[in-house]
Amino acid sequence: MVHHEDFFAKKFNSIKGDTLLMLNPPYGIRLAKHADAVNLYEKIAKKINDISLLSDNHLLGFILCPSEETWSVFCKFLPHAKSVTYHFTQGGLDIRVCQFYV
């Protein structure tokens, strides 16, 4: 089942089975002022932690991180996850795709 919704507004009551989260934060926010982007990635990680507490199985996901700082804060606030990061450049911009498993 696929859902396209506001990640922060979505209410998760309980999750049955393994879940895949594909997260692509809005481009304008990802590249916003440094503090705004870092705060966004902290908020996303905390929401994933909350979701993982409702699941009896695992969460697997991917998220685009535009900088070392956003990637670092995302990983810091998702301490129980295993992760692998892939580095790319697109149009001269550095980007990280973080694959996580909680």
Short mmCIF file of the C-alpha atoms (twelve columns), coordinates in Angstrom:
data_MODEL
# 
_entry.id   MODEL 
# 
loop_
_atom_site.group_PDB 
_atom_site.id 
_atom_site.type_symbol 
_atom_site.label_atom_id 
_atom_site.label_alt_id 
_atom_site.label_comp_id 
_atom_site.label_asym_id 
_atom_site.label_seq_id 
_atom_site.Cartn_x 
_atom_site.Cartn_y 
_atom_site.Cartn_z 
_atom_site.pdbx_PDB_model_num 
ATOM 1   C CA . MET A 1   0.000  0.000  0.000   1 
ATOM 2   C CA . VAL A 2   1.412  3.419  -0.954  1 
ATOM 3   C CA . HIS A 3   0.570  6.647  0.868   1 
ATOM 4   C CA . HIS A 4   1.511  10.134 -0.276  1 
ATOM 5   C CA . GLU A 5   0.894  12.362 2.732   1 
ATOM 6   C CA . ASP A 6   2.423  15.022 4.904   1 
ATOM 7   C CA . PHE A 7   4.891  13.008 6.970   1 
ATOM 8   C CA . PHE A 8   4.456  15.136 10.099  1 
ATOM 9   C CA . ALA A 9   0.661  15.344 9.904   1 
ATOM 10  C CA . LYS A 10  0.185  11.606 9.353   1 
ATOM 11  C CA . LYS A 11  -1.097 9.823  12.471  1 
ATOM 12  C CA . PHE A 12  0.313  6.347  12.939  1 
ATOM 13  C CA . ASN A 13  -1.837 4.303  15.333  1 
ATOM 14  C CA . SER A 14  -0.122 0.995  14.807  1 
ATOM 15  C CA . ILE A 15  1.871  -0.558 12.017  1 
ATOM 16  C CA . LYS A 16  1.510  -4.161 10.952  1 
ATOM 17  C CA . GLY A 17  4.374  -5.694 9.037   1 
ATOM 18  C CA . ASP A 18  7.585  -4.236 7.713   1 
ATOM 19  C CA . THR A 19  7.297  -0.676 6.412   1 
ATOM 20  C CA . LEU A 20  9.260  1.208  3.749   1 
ATOM 21  C CA . LEU A 21  9.615  4.985  4.152   1 
ATOM 22  C CA . MET A 22  10.871 6.940  1.132   1 
ATOM 23  C CA . LEU A 23  11.555 10.484 2.344   1 
ATOM 24  C CA . ASN A 24  12.352 13.367 0.041   1 
ATOM 25  C CA . PRO A 25  12.020 16.551 2.111   1 
ATOM 26  C CA . PRO A 26  10.910 19.571 0.079   1 
ATOM 27  C CA . TYR A 27  13.810 20.919 -1.958  1 
ATOM 28  C CA . GLY A 28  13.315 24.492 -0.754  1 
ATOM 29  C CA . ILE A 29  13.455 23.440 2.901   1 
ATOM 30  C CA . ARG A 30  16.389 21.065 2.364   1 
ATOM 31  C CA . LEU A 31  18.417 23.944 0.940   1 
ATOM 32  C CA . ALA A 32  17.069 26.599 3.308   1 
ATOM 33  C CA . LYS A 33  19.117 28.390 5.923   1 
ATOM 34  C CA . HIS A 34  21.467 26.024 7.704   1 
ATOM 35  C CA . ALA A 35  19.604 26.020 11.051  1 
ATOM 36  C CA . ASP A 36  16.224 25.405 9.374   1 
ATOM 37  C CA . ALA A 37  17.523 22.400 7.437   1 
ATOM 38  C CA . VAL A 38  19.277 20.913 10.470  1 
ATOM 39  C CA . ASN A 39  16.127 21.336 12.577  1 
ATOM 40  C CA . LEU A 40  14.055 19.668 9.853   1 
ATOM 41  C CA . TYR A 41  16.275 16.577 9.812   1 
ATOM 42  C CA . GLU A 42  16.236 16.356 13.601  1 
ATOM 43  C CA . LYS A 43  12.429 16.515 13.529  1 
ATOM 44  C CA . ILE A 44  12.264 13.796 10.843  1 
ATOM 45  C CA . ALA A 45  14.530 11.462 12.853  1 
ATOM 46  C CA . LYS A 46  12.441 11.972 15.989  1 
ATOM 47  C CA . LYS A 47  9.240  11.180 14.040  1 
ATOM 48  C CA . ILE A 48  10.827 7.969  12.707  1 
ATOM 49  C CA . ASN A 49  11.732 7.016  16.284  1 
ATOM 50  C CA . ASP A 50  8.107  7.575  17.317  1 
ATOM 51  C CA . ILE A 51  6.845  5.468  14.399  1 
ATOM 52  C CA . SER A 52  9.266  2.650  15.211  1 
ATOM 53  C CA . LEU A 53  7.786  2.385  18.704  1 
ATOM 54  C CA . LEU A 54  4.375  1.635  17.155  1 
ATOM 55  C CA . SER A 55  5.667  -1.106 14.889  1 
ATOM 56  C CA . ASP A 56  6.003  -4.740 15.814  1 
ATOM 57  C CA . ASN A 57  8.338  -5.206 12.846  1 
ATOM 58  C CA . HIS A 58  10.954 -3.070 11.101  1 
ATOM 59  C CA . LEU A 59  11.152 0.239  9.299   1 
ATOM 60  C CA . LEU A 60  13.375 0.491  6.253   1 
ATOM 61  C CA . GLY A 61  13.790 3.795  4.531   1 
ATOM 62  C CA . PHE A 62  15.722 6.246  2.465   1 
ATOM 63  C CA . ILE A 63  16.135 9.978  2.934   1 
ATOM 64  C CA . LEU A 64  17.903 12.629 0.881   1 
ATOM 65  C CA . CYS A 65  20.330 14.733 2.939   1 
ATOM 66  C CA . PRO A 66  21.773 17.856 1.282   1 
ATOM 67  C CA . SER A 67  24.762 18.365 3.578   1 
ATOM 68  C CA . GLU A 68  27.085 16.700 6.034   1 
ATOM 69  C CA . GLU A 69  25.349 18.579 8.860   1 
ATOM 70  C CA . THR A 70  21.823 17.420 7.991   1 
ATOM 71  C CA . TRP A 71  23.027 13.840 7.514   1 
ATOM 72  C CA . SER A 72  24.906 13.955 10.828  1 
ATOM 73  C CA . VAL A 73  21.964 15.274 12.849  1 
ATOM 74  C CA . PHE A 74  19.612 12.768 11.194  1 
ATOM 75  C CA . CYS A 75  21.882 9.882  12.240  1 
ATOM 76  C CA . LYS A 76  22.421 11.350 15.710  1 
ATOM 77  C CA . PHE A 77  18.690 11.477 16.474  1 
ATOM 78  C CA . LEU A 78  18.099 7.992  15.063  1 
ATOM 79  C CA . PRO A 79  20.517 6.186  17.393  1 
ATOM 80  C CA . HIS A 80  19.086 2.665  17.191  1 
ATOM 81  C CA . ALA A 81  19.072 2.505  13.405  1 
ATOM 82  C CA . LYS A 82  21.560 0.797  11.182  1 
ATOM 83  C CA . SER A 83  22.412 2.975  8.218   1 
ATOM 84  C CA . VAL A 84  24.396 3.127  5.008   1 
ATOM 85  C CA . THR A 85  25.025 6.372  3.166   1 
ATOM 86  C CA . TYR A 86  25.555 6.850  -0.557  1 
ATOM 87  C CA . HIS A 87  27.205 10.072 -1.796  1 
ATOM 88  C CA . PHE A 88  26.270 11.655 -5.127  1 
ATOM 89  C CA . THR A 89  26.588 14.959 -6.911  1 
ATOM 90  C CA . GLN A 90  23.867 16.369 -9.106  1 
ATOM 91  C CA . GLY A 91  24.307 19.601 -10.984 1 
ATOM 92  C CA . GLY A 92  27.370 20.337 -8.884  1 
ATOM 93  C CA . LEU A 93  25.455 19.881 -5.615  1 
ATOM 94  C CA . ASP A 94  26.587 17.270 -3.122  1 
ATOM 95  C CA . ILE A 95  23.848 14.990 -1.795  1 
ATOM 96  C CA . ARG A 96  23.693 11.991 0.503   1 
ATOM 97  C CA . VAL A 97  21.117 9.234  0.295   1 
ATOM 98  C CA . CYS A 98  20.876 7.654  3.717   1 
ATOM 99  C CA . GLN A 99  19.391 4.177  3.868   1 
ATOM 100 C CA . PHE A 100 18.220 3.345  7.397   1 
ATOM 101 C CA . TYR A 101 16.849 0.291  9.124   1 
ATOM 102 C CA . VAL A 102 15.165 0.480  12.535  1 
# 
